[in-house]
Structures are given as C-alpha cells and as structure tokens.
C-alpha cells in the first residue's frame, strides 16, 4: 500500500526537525567560539568570541521558536528569518568553516519562512514543500554527478585518502577501505545512491521514505567517522518536503491515469 503524506503533516515535521537543526548549528557555533579565546587555535579575539556567543544564543532561541508551537504566529516567522540571517552574520565574522549543511539549513528555513507569511494559503504551503523537496534532490544528485566525473572518486582513492586524515578519518574506517577494491565499491555505491535521488520524486512516498532513512543513516555514519554532525540535522529537516513531493507527484500521476 502506497503511503500518502499531507502537506500539514510534512510542514509540522519539517519545522520540528529544522528547529532542532538550528539549535544544533547554534551549539556548533558556540563551540567554535573557543578558538578565539586565550590559548585558542586562532588566538585571543574577545570581540569576535563575544559576538559569536551572542549569535549562537540568538540562533538557539530561533531554533526553538521555529518549531510547530501553536499560537506563535509572527514570532515563528521572525524566528525563521533569524535562522536564515544569523549564519550570514556569523560568516562575516568567521569567513571559513562553513559547508553544505549550513546552506541546506538556510534553504529549508527560507522556504518555511515564506510559507509562514501566509500560513492559511494551501498553494503556498504546497509550493514551499516542493521547493524543499526539489532542493533535496538537487543536493544529492549534484553531489553524485560531481563524484562520478572524478576518476579518483570512482576508483575509491579519495575515500581512502579522506579516511586516512586526522581531521576527517578514523583508524578503523581507514582500515575498512585499505583494500582498493572495497574502497572502489563503497565509492561507487555512494555515487549510485546519490544519483538515484533523481528518480525519488516519481517513485512514491514509500520509496521516498526508504531513501530518506538510508540517507539519514549515511549522514549519521559521516558524523561518526568524519565529524560532519550538522549534515544529520540540516538534511533531516528537508526529508519531509521530499516525501511530500513524492506523495504529491504520485497523486497527480494517479489522477491523470484515471482520466
């Protein structure tokens, strides 16, 4: 039996998970402020450190208010705007250390912000979830195609090199890909998985849920091995949009077939 996901349900889950993602990003920003303390990696810079701490605190509040709490109204809109704006402000203070997880979180928060301006508009709700879903597909397919075009990715060399680094690797993970054939198979599996997201919007909600669950496990492993913790939360907030997109497309195709 094919699952059907309502827009309201998808919005609720996306808001909840995005709020948690914003809080996780705030914790990461707070942790990064220690590099500007006395004896920190980047030396004493109290002004920058204090500003980062203030931004992290504001971001944490925004994350909580982004969640689907009844009666927030314009407060939630303001919180979603803050979730989009604060990463830009922190990037001006520290123009390095930002990655795709931050960008994805901003895109999802921006779509939710636009929807919050007219919460009773069903068409706007649907369009916002479609934007989130298509952005999710774009992110994975772009990553897959980019890897596919690189011989060292297809051959597993990049995977072996990354896992062997101190910053993004673990000794046990490096041991798993020490064999060239295993590294190549894992690399090609990742490429195939990411490229396959192109078909997810046309495969129904059940398949979308399965792909999102697999992707969540993929990001969780990356967090354990490479320390890329924010990807878990930033993409989690996008998955309800992708599941709704697949469900909506399936409904449209079904209605078209019965005419």
N, C-alpha and C positions, 0 to 999 in steps of 0.2 A: 504494500500500500504506500502510495506516494504522500509524503508529508506536505502540509500546507502551512505557511507561516504568515501571520497577519502583520501589517505594517506597524501597528501599535505595539505588538509584542517585540518585533525586531528593534523598534525605536527604544523600548524600555531596556532591552539587553545591551544595545549599543551604548546607551547613555551610562548604564551602570559600569560596564567594562571600560569605557573611555574615562569615566571619572576615576576609576582605580588606576588606569594608566597615567593620568595626570598626577595623581598622588605619588605613584612610583617615580615619575620623572622629577617631581619635587624632591623626593628623597635622594635621587641621584645627583641633583643639583646641589643639595645641601652637603652631600658627601664630597663633591668636587671642590667646595669652598675651602676645604682643609689644605689644599695645595697652595693657597695664598696666605697661610699662616706662618708665624715664625718657625723656621726649620722645615717648612713645606717644600715640595718639589720646585715650585716657582718663586719661592722667596716671599718675604713679608710684603703684603699689599693689603693693608687693613681696609682701605676704602672699597676695593673690589670685593673682598671677602664679605664685608658687611652688606653690600648691595646684593650679592648672590644669596646670602642668607635671607634677606628681606623678600627677594623674588621667589625663593623656594617656599617661604612661609605663605606668600600670597598664592602661589601655584597650588599648594596643598589645600588651601581653603577653596579655591576654584574647583579643584578636583572633587571635593565633597559636594559642592553645590551643583556640579554638573549632573549628578546622579538624579534618577527619576523620583524626586521627592515632591509630593503633592503640595500645591499652593505656592511654589517658588515664583512662577511667572517670570517677570522681567529679571529677577535676581539670577535665575538659571541662565538666561540669555547673557547677562553680564559676565557670569562665571565662564561660560563657553567662549565668550570673546577674550577673556583673560587667558584661557587655556591656549588660545591661538597666539595672543600677543606676547605673553611672557617669554616663550622660547626665543622670539626675535630680540627682546631686550637682553636676555642672558647671552645671546650670540654676539651682541655688540660689546659686551663686557669681556667675553672669552670667545674669540672667533675661531675656536678649534674644538675638537672633541665631539662634534655633532654628527649624527648619522641618519640613516633612513628611518629609524624608529621615531625620531623626533618629527621628521617630516610627515610620516604617516599619521601620527597622533594629531598634528596640526590640521591635516586634511579632513580627518574624521570630525574633529571638534568644529571645524569651519562649516562642514555640512550640517551638523547638528545645530550650530548657531543660527544658520539661515532658516532652518526648519522652526526653531523656537520663536522666530519673529512673527510667525503666523501659525500657531500650534493647531488651530482648527481646520487648516487648509489641507485636505486629503491629498490633493495633487502635489503640493509642495513636499509633504511628507514622503510620498512615493518617489518623487524626483530626488530628494536628498538621500534616500536609501539606495537608489540606483547609482548615484554618484559614488557613494561609499563602496558599493559592490563592484562597480567597474574599476575604481581606483585600486581595489584589492587585486583584481585580475591583472591590471596593468603592471602592478609592482612585481608580482610573481613571474609573469611572462617576460617582462623586461629583464629580470634577473636571470631567468633561464636562457633566454636568447643570447644575452651578453656572455654567459659562461660557454654556451655552445660554440660561439665564434672564436673562443680562445683554446688553442691546441693543448696548452698546459693544464687547462681546466678539464678538458675531455680526457686527457691522459692521467689525471689524478695527481700531477706534480704539485699544483697549487695547494691541494688539500694536504698533502704530506708536508709541505713547507710551512703552512699556517699552523698545523697541529704541533709542529716541532718548535714553534716560537715560545718564549716565556710569557709573552703578553696574551696570546690567543690560543694557547695549547695546553694540553695536559699530557703527562708522561704516558699514561695508559692509553689515551686517544692516539698519540703518536705511534704507539706500539701496534695498534689495530690497523693502521694504514701504512705500516712499514713495507708490507708487501705491495709491489707496484700494481699487481692485478686487482687486489682488494681495493686499493685507492682509486683505481680507474673505474671499477664497478660502482663504488659509492658515489663518485663524482657524476657519473652518467645517470645514476639513479636520481640524484638531486636535480640534474638538468631536466630529465624527463618529467619528473614530478612538477617542477615549476612551470614548464612549458604546457603541461596538461591542463593548467588552470584556464587556458583559453577556452576549453570546452565546458567548463563548470557551469556557466550561466544557462547553458542549453541542456543540462543533464538532470535537472530536477532538484528539489530541496534535499532529498535523501543523500544524493551524491555530493551535493554541496556541503552538507553536514559532515560526511565522511572525509572530504578533502580538508575542511577546516580543522577537524580533530587531528588529522595527520599533520597538518601544518603547525598546529599548536604544539604537538609533540616534537616536531622538527625544531621549533624555536626554543623549546624547553631544553633540548639537548645542546643547542648552541649556547644557551645561557650557562649550562653546567660546564661545557668544555671551553667555550671562548669568553665567557663572562658578558655576553650580549643580553643582559637581562631585560632591557626595555622593549626589545622586539616582541617578547611574550605578551606584554600588556598592550602595546600600541596596535598590534595586529588583531588581538582578541576583540578589541572594540569595533573592528571593521567586519568581522566574520558575520554578525547578524545581518548586516547590509548585503553581503554576498548571498547568504541563504535566502533572504527575501527576494533578491534579484532572480535567483534561480527558480524560486517558487512562483514568482510573478510571470516570468517568461514561460514556464510550464503551463500556467493557467491560460495565458494568451494563446499559446500553440494549441492547447486542448480546445479552447473556444473556437479558434479558427478552423480546426479539423472537423468540428461538428456542424459547421455551417453548410 
